[in-house]
Amino acid sequence: MSLKIKNHTVLQGLLTHPAHPKLIELLCWFCVRYSETVFTCGWEARDYASVHSCSPFRGMDVRSWIYKNPQAVVDDTNDHWLYDTDRPWKRCAIWHNTGRGRHIHLQVHPHTVYVKRET
């Protein structure tokens, strides 16, 4: 397994701010399932409400271009993780570009659950 962090700013945010326990669960699952992982954003100060800036933070961005089919990674993650039992349409994984380049955004909610599926 290879885990990388984009730069010292991302590392500092990860070391100085608590991550939500559900995010830690999701990230452990993700890193084991996808042995090459590069974290590009975790906790980050923002001037608007975000899963990246709350405490504990509930969002992590992962470099997507290292995967042959990023959408398949997102679909697989969402097949195994339910973001919120009260809002099943919301997703734990999204492949998008918010102005910083295309990446996989992982997010959790206090009601996030792992859904065991036959593989």
Beta strands, then each sheet from edge to edge (+ up, - down):
strand 1: 2-5
strand 2: 36-41
strand 3: 59-63
strand 4: 81-82
strand 5: 93-97
strand 6: 102-107
strand 7: 113-114
sheet 1: 1+ 2+ 3- 6+ 5-
sheet 2: 4+ 7-
end
